[in-house]
């Protein structure tokens, strides 16, 4: 098992591809026109627990093909405060506007990591948590029925030097996490999952950046981890521009076009 930082994935964008959109104008040219004379924002993608940055691969391909610079740093998954501090330090190395994107628990991280950084112009939640101050994963999830991830029965807790890491059990992984993907794919996702420290379930969030930064939310209507009703509630509370897709919890894998489209909208 790799250490929390050993599998860091950093993917930079390249020049726009020559693919032509339905309008007959290269997609990159359309994006440049919408940005006017200002620089295109850098897009930073933050994964959640039980996953790694590779889950963003198809989204990254679409965005880099349009000339965006994209980074997908590793989320340490050690606790809200420390994870947010790590991502905040990464954001501090980026010059110019940023669109910050989070999936699942990554929503907790971006909600806190964006605070105080004037370069973050938009937050995008992809089947993610968008917590308010003082909320934690466990209590927030319990507000609405529908989550099939029961820490008491669905997670293996394995000790490490600093506590216990949680892994979703194989017999429930596909049902809970990625029911709209082939089993051959979910078997790989299960084997390569990044564990979260058990303490993250009770780690409270700080003041939410979505109170002052525009937000966008992709609701996954077939999510068995974060109840869709909870996603809709959080999106409405944050005043997010919201789209809904028929997808499991890993909407950025099963519906990469929809995820990339929403990120692109936030970037414009």
C-alpha positions in Angstrom: 0.0 0.0 0.0 1.4 3.4 -1.0 1.9 6.1 1.6 -0.6 9.0 1.6 1.8 11.1 -0.4 3.6 8.6 -2.6 0.8 8.4 -5.2 0.5 12.1 -5.8 -0.7 12.8 -9.3 0.1 16.1 -10.9 -1.2 16.6 -14.4 -0.5 19.8 -16.3 -2.5 20.9 -19.3 -1.0 21.5 -22.7 -2.0 23.7 -25.7 -5.6 23.5 -26.9 -6.5 20.6 -29.2 -7.8 21.3 -32.7 -11.0 19.5 -32.0 -14.0 21.4 -33.4 -17.2 21.7 -31.4 -20.7 21.5 -32.8 -20.5 25.2 -33.7 -17.5 24.6 -35.9 -15.2 26.7 -33.7 -12.4 25.0 -31.9 -13.4 24.4 -28.2 -10.3 26.2 -26.9 -11.1 29.2 -29.1 -14.6 29.3 -27.7 -13.2 29.1 -24.1 -10.7 31.8 -24.8 -13.4 34.1 -26.1 -15.5 33.6 -23.0 -12.5 34.5 -20.8 -11.9 37.6 -22.8 -8.4 39.0 -22.3 -8.0 37.5 -18.8 -6.0 34.3 -18.2 -7.7 31.0 -18.2 -8.1 29.7 -14.7 -6.0 26.8 -13.5 -8.2 23.8 -12.5 -7.4 21.9 -9.4 -9.1 18.5 -8.8 -9.3 17.0 -5.3 -10.3 13.4 -4.8 -12.1 12.0 -1.8 -11.6 9.0 0.4 -11.4 5.4 -0.9 -10.1 6.8 -4.2 -7.1 8.6 -5.7 -6.4 11.2 -8.4 -6.6 8.7 -11.2 -10.4 8.9 -11.0 -10.2 12.3 -12.7 -8.4 10.9 -15.7 -11.2 11.3 -18.3 -12.1 14.7 -17.0 -8.5 15.8 -17.2 -8.2 14.6 -20.8 -11.2 16.7 -21.8 -10.1 19.8 -20.0 -6.4 19.7 -21.1 -7.6 19.2 -24.6 -9.2 22.6 -24.4 -6.1 24.3 -23.2 -6.7 24.3 -19.5 -3.9 23.7 -17.0 -5.1 21.0 -14.7 -3.6 19.7 -11.4 -4.8 16.7 -9.5 -2.8 16.6 -6.3 -3.0 13.8 -3.7 -5.4 14.4 -0.9 -3.6 13.0 2.3 -6.9 11.8 3.9 -5.6 12.3 7.4 -8.3 14.8 8.7 -10.2 17.9 7.5 -7.9 20.5 9.0 -4.6 18.9 7.9 -5.9 17.9 4.5 -7.2 21.4 3.8 -3.9 22.9 5.0 -2.0 20.6 2.6 -4.2 21.5 -0.4 -4.2 25.2 0.6 -0.4 25.1 0.5 -0.6 23.6 -3.0 -3.0 26.3 -4.1 -0.6 29.0 -2.8 2.0 27.9 -5.5 -0.4 28.7 -8.3 -0.4 32.2 -9.9 -3.7 33.5 -11.3 -7.3 32.4 -11.0 -8.2 28.9 -9.8 -11.3 26.7 -10.1 -11.2 24.3 -7.2 -13.0 21.0 -7.6 -13.8 18.3 -5.1 -15.3 14.8 -5.2 -16.9 13.2 -2.1 -14.9 14.0 1.0 -12.8 16.2 -1.2 -15.7 18.6 -0.9 -14.8 19.0 2.8 -11.3 19.8 1.8 -12.0 22.4 -0.9 -14.6 24.1 1.4 -11.8 24.8 3.9 -8.7 25.0 1.6 -10.2 27.9 -0.4 -10.6 30.1 2.6 -8.5 33.2 2.4 -7.2 32.6 -1.1 -8.4 35.4 -3.4 -7.3 33.4 -6.5 -10.0 30.8 -6.0 -12.8 32.1 -8.2 -15.2 29.1 -8.2 -15.8 25.9 -6.2 -17.2 22.8 -8.0 -18.7 19.9 -6.0 -18.9 16.6 -7.9 -21.1 14.2 -5.9 -19.4 15.8 -2.9 -20.0 17.1 0.6 -20.4 20.9 0.9 -20.4 21.3 4.7 -21.2 24.2 6.9 -19.2 25.2 9.9 -19.0 22.5 12.5 -20.4 19.7 10.4 -18.6 16.4 10.0 -19.0 13.5 7.6 -20.8 11.2 10.0 -23.5 13.6 11.2 -24.0 15.3 7.9 -24.6 11.9 6.1 -27.1 10.8 8.7 -29.3 13.8 8.1 -30.9 12.1 5.0 -31.6 8.4 4.4 -30.0 6.5 1.5 -26.3 6.0 2.3 -25.4 2.3 2.1 -21.9 3.0 3.6 -22.2 1.8 7.2 -18.9 2.3 9.1 -19.9 -0.5 11.4 -20.4 -3.1 8.7 -19.0 -1.8 5.4 -15.5 -0.7 6.3 -12.4 -2.6 7.4 -10.4 -0.5 9.9 -6.7 -1.3 9.9 -4.2 0.0 12.4 -1.3 2.2 11.4 1.2 4.1 13.6 -1.2 7.1 14.0 -4.5 5.5 14.3 -6.8 3.4 12.0 -7.3 3.5 8.3 -10.7 2.7 6.7 -11.1 0.6 3.6 -14.5 -0.2 2.0 -15.0 -4.0 2.0 -14.9 -5.7 -1.3 -18.3 -7.3 -1.1 -20.1 -3.9 -0.9 -17.6 -1.7 -2.8 -19.3 -1.8 -6.2 -22.8 -1.4 -4.7 -21.8 1.6 -2.5 -19.3 3.3 -4.6 -19.6 2.6 -8.3 -22.7 0.6 -9.3 -22.7 2.0 -12.9 -19.2 0.7 -13.7 -18.3 -2.8 -14.9 -17.2 -5.1 -12.1 -13.8 -5.5 -13.7 -13.3 -1.8 -13.3 -14.6 -1.7 -9.7 -12.4 -4.6 -8.7 -9.4 -2.5 -9.7 -10.8 0.6 -7.9 -11.3 -1.5 -4.7 -7.8 -2.9 -4.9 -6.2 0.5 -5.4 -8.4 2.5 -3.0 -6.8 5.2 -0.8 -7.9 4.7 2.8 -9.0 7.6 5.0 -8.1 7.9 8.6 -11.0 7.0 10.8 -10.8 10.4 12.5 -12.0 12.1 9.3 -15.6 10.9 10.0 -15.7 13.1 13.1 -13.5 16.0 11.9 -15.5 19.2 11.9 -15.5 21.6 9.0 -14.5 25.3 9.4 -16.2 28.4 8.0 -17.3 27.4 4.5 -15.7 29.1 1.5 -18.9 28.7 -0.5 -20.4 31.6 1.5 -18.2 34.0 -0.4 -17.1 32.1 -3.5 -19.5 31.1 -6.3 -20.2 27.3 -6.3 -21.4 24.7 -8.8 -22.8 21.3 -7.9 -23.2 18.0 -9.8 -25.7 15.9 -8.1 -25.4 12.1 -8.7 -29.0 10.8 -8.6 -27.9 7.1 -8.0 -25.3 7.8 -5.4 -25.4 5.2 -2.6 -22.7 6.9 -0.5 -23.8 10.5 -0.2 -27.6 10.5 -0.5 -28.9 12.5 -3.5 -31.3 14.3 -1.2 -28.4 15.4 0.9 -26.5 16.6 -2.2 -29.5 18.6 -3.3 -29.9 20.1 0.2 -26.2 21.2 0.3 -26.3 22.6 -3.2 -29.4 24.7 -2.4 -27.9 25.9 0.9 -24.7 27.0 -0.8 -26.7 28.7 -3.6 -24.9 26.5 -6.2 -25.6 26.4 -9.9 -26.7 22.8 -10.0 -27.0 20.0 -12.5 -28.2 16.4 -11.9 -27.0 13.3 -13.7 -27.9 9.7 -13.5 -24.7 8.4 -12.0 -23.2 6.5 -9.0 -21.0 8.1 -6.5 -18.1 8.2 -9.0 -19.8 10.5 -11.4 -16.5 11.9 -12.6 -15.7 8.4 -13.9 -19.1 7.2 -15.2 -20.1 10.7 -16.5 -16.9 12.5 -17.3 -18.5 14.7 -20.0 -21.1 16.1 -17.5 -18.4 16.6 -14.9 -16.1 18.4 -17.4 -19.0 20.5 -18.7 -19.8 21.8 -15.3 -16.2 22.5 -14.5 -15.9 24.4 -17.8 -19.0 26.4 -16.9 -17.4 27.4 -13.6 -14.1 28.3 -15.4 -15.9 30.7 -17.7 
